[in-house]
Amino acid sequence: MPSVPSSRSTDRTDPPASSGAGWSGIAKFLHWAVAVLIGAQWVLGLLAVNWRLSPTKLDLFVWHKSTGMLVLTLVAIRLAWRATHPPPPWPSNMPRWERIAAGVTHGLLYAVMIAMPLSGWVVSSAAGVPFSIYWRIPLPSIVAPDRHLAEVAAGVHFGLGVALVALLVLHVGAALRHHYVKRDDVLVRMLPWRKTSR
């Protein structure tokens, strides 16, 4: 007697396949540390720009620039870690176009997270303003003082900030879509409280 195919093979209510693996603790730490610092950067940057001219305004700029250098360092470490520790696989049922889109978005995020502090470094150097990271580590100038270059670099820095916001909205929106619409583990596996074997 021929067997009857299981209805589960075509049941669209089944949960999507998961990747079965998560990110390492170090990868999660770097991800969330950078995320928190970027949020702090926006607050510090807005406060520094809009604060009245005073010692506090100068201190806010030092905090902003210093945190930017910290972000640059952490992103560099994260890229080095990523190069030696492959990320967990995507869910098996994730379409190819989504994988490509995710790769492009992540690549642009890394590029902007590196370009932003570098452009800020150019602004500070071109403006001829001496600067020490957190008042402790002198940061060398990477360009000669040049008022026009400082203005151009400041515009680039602002534009990169706008691009970063757009990319983060896209990144967060995609993660929420995976969690609430597709109901897979793409978001969950990056949560700091989830234990993983990777």
C-alpha positions as CSV (number, residue, x, y, z in Angstrom):
1,M,0.0,0.0,0.0
2,P,1.6,3.3,-1.0
3,S,2.4,5.7,1.8
4,V,0.5,9.0,2.0
5,P,2.7,12.1,1.9
6,S,2.8,14.0,5.1
7,S,0.9,17.2,5.1
8,R,3.7,18.8,7.0
9,S,5.8,18.9,3.8
10,T,3.6,21.7,2.4
11,D,2.5,23.2,5.7
12,R,3.3,26.9,5.4
13,T,2.8,27.4,9.1
14,D,6.0,25.5,10.0
15,P,8.7,27.7,11.5
16,P,11.5,28.6,9.1
17,A,14.7,26.6,9.4
18,S,17.2,28.1,11.8
19,S,21.0,28.4,11.3
20,G,21.5,26.2,14.4
21,A,24.4,28.4,15.5
22,G,25.0,31.8,17.1
23,W,27.7,34.4,17.3
24,S,30.6,34.1,19.8
25,G,30.7,36.0,23.0
26,I,33.5,38.3,21.7
27,A,31.6,39.0,18.5
28,K,28.5,39.9,20.5
29,F,30.5,42.1,22.8
30,L,32.1,44.0,19.9
31,H,28.7,44.4,18.2
32,W,26.8,45.8,21.1
33,A,29.7,47.9,22.4
34,V,30.0,49.6,19.0
35,A,26.2,50.0,18.9
36,V,26.1,51.7,22.3
37,L,29.1,53.9,21.5
38,I,27.6,55.1,18.2
39,G,24.4,56.1,20.1
40,A,26.5,58.0,22.6
41,Q,28.4,59.6,19.7
42,W,25.2,61.1,18.3
43,V,24.3,62.6,21.7
44,L,27.8,63.9,22.3
45,G,28.1,65.3,18.8
46,L,24.8,67.2,18.9
47,L,25.5,68.5,22.4
48,A,29.0,69.7,21.3
49,V,27.8,71.5,18.2
50,N,24.9,73.2,19.9
51,W,26.5,74.1,23.3
52,R,27.4,77.7,23.9
53,L,31.1,78.5,23.6
54,S,32.6,77.5,27.0
55,P,35.0,75.0,28.6
56,T,32.1,72.5,28.7
57,K,31.7,72.7,24.9
58,L,35.4,72.0,24.5
59,D,35.1,69.0,26.8
60,L,32.1,67.7,24.9
61,F,34.2,67.8,21.7
62,V,37.0,65.9,23.4
63,W,34.6,63.2,24.5
64,H,33.1,63.0,21.0
65,K,36.5,62.8,19.3
66,S,37.9,60.4,21.8
67,T,34.9,58.1,21.6
68,G,35.2,58.2,17.8
69,M,38.7,56.9,18.0
70,L,37.5,54.2,20.4
71,V,34.8,53.2,17.8
72,L,37.4,53.1,15.1
73,T,39.6,50.8,17.2
74,L,36.8,48.4,18.1
75,V,35.6,48.2,14.5
76,A,39.1,47.3,13.4
77,I,39.3,44.6,16.1
78,R,35.9,43.4,15.0
79,L,37.0,43.1,11.4
80,A,40.1,41.2,12.4
81,W,38.0,38.8,14.5
82,R,35.5,38.4,11.7
83,A,38.4,37.5,9.3
84,T,39.5,34.7,11.5
85,H,36.2,33.6,12.8
86,P,33.6,33.0,10.1
87,P,30.0,34.1,11.0
88,P,27.3,31.6,11.7
89,P,25.5,30.5,8.5
90,W,22.2,32.1,7.4
91,P,19.0,30.1,7.8
92,S,18.8,27.5,5.0
93,N,15.6,28.9,3.6
94,M,16.9,32.5,3.3
95,P,16.6,33.7,-0.3
96,R,19.8,34.5,-2.2
97,W,18.8,38.2,-2.7
98,E,18.4,38.6,1.0
99,R,21.9,37.2,1.6
100,I,23.3,39.6,-1.0
101,A,21.4,42.5,0.5
102,A,22.6,41.6,4.0
103,G,26.2,41.4,2.8
104,V,26.1,44.7,1.0
105,T,24.5,46.4,4.0
106,H,27.0,45.0,6.5
107,G,29.9,46.0,4.1
108,L,28.6,49.6,3.9
109,L,28.1,49.8,7.7
110,Y,31.7,48.8,8.3
111,A,32.9,51.3,5.6
112,V,31.0,54.1,7.2
113,M,31.9,53.2,10.7
114,I,35.6,53.5,9.6
115,A,35.2,56.5,7.4
116,M,33.3,58.6,10.0
117,P,36.1,58.7,12.7
118,L,38.7,59.1,10.0
119,S,36.9,62.1,8.5
120,G,36.6,63.6,12.1
121,W,40.3,63.1,12.5
122,V,40.9,65.0,9.3
123,V,38.6,67.8,10.5
124,S,40.5,68.1,13.8
125,S,43.9,68.0,12.0
126,A,43.0,70.4,9.3
127,A,41.6,72.8,11.9
128,G,45.0,72.8,13.6
129,V,43.4,71.9,16.9
130,P,45.7,69.8,19.2
131,F,43.9,66.8,20.6
132,S,44.5,64.0,23.1
133,I,42.3,61.0,23.4
134,Y,40.4,61.3,26.7
135,W,43.0,63.9,27.7
136,R,45.7,61.2,27.9
137,I,46.9,60.0,24.5
138,P,48.1,62.7,22.0
139,L,46.6,62.1,18.5
140,P,49.0,63.1,15.7
141,S,47.7,65.2,12.8
142,I,47.2,63.3,9.6
143,V,47.0,66.5,7.4
144,A,48.5,69.9,7.5
145,P,46.3,72.8,8.8
146,D,43.9,73.9,6.0
147,R,40.7,75.8,6.7
148,H,39.1,74.8,3.4
149,L,39.9,71.1,3.9
150,A,38.5,71.3,7.4
151,E,35.2,72.6,6.0
152,V,35.0,70.0,3.3
153,A,35.9,67.2,5.7
154,A,33.2,68.5,8.2
155,G,30.6,68.3,5.4
156,V,31.8,64.7,4.6
157,H,31.6,63.8,8.3
158,F,28.0,65.1,8.5
159,G,27.0,63.3,5.3
160,L,28.5,60.0,6.6
161,G,26.5,60.5,9.8
162,V,23.3,60.7,7.8
163,A,24.3,57.6,5.8
164,L,25.0,55.8,9.0
165,V,21.6,56.5,10.4
166,A,20.0,55.3,7.1
167,L,22.0,52.1,7.2
168,L,21.2,51.5,10.9
169,V,17.5,51.9,10.2
170,L,17.8,49.4,7.4
171,H,19.9,47.0,9.6
172,V,17.5,47.2,12.6
173,G,14.4,46.9,10.3
174,A,15.8,43.8,8.7
175,A,16.6,42.2,12.0
176,L,13.1,42.9,13.3
177,R,11.6,41.5,10.1
178,H,13.6,38.3,10.6
179,H,12.3,38.0,14.1
180,Y,8.7,39.1,13.9
181,V,7.8,38.3,10.2
182,K,10.0,35.5,9.1
183,R,10.3,34.2,12.7
184,D,13.8,32.8,12.3
185,D,16.8,33.1,14.6
186,V,18.9,35.8,12.8
187,L,18.2,38.4,15.5
188,V,18.0,36.0,18.5
189,R,21.5,34.5,17.9
190,M,23.1,38.0,18.3
191,L,21.4,38.7,21.6
192,P,23.9,38.9,24.5
193,W,21.9,36.6,26.8
194,R,21.6,33.7,24.4
195,K,24.2,31.0,25.0
196,T,25.8,29.6,21.9
197,S,28.5,27.1,21.1
198,R,30.4,29.4,18.8
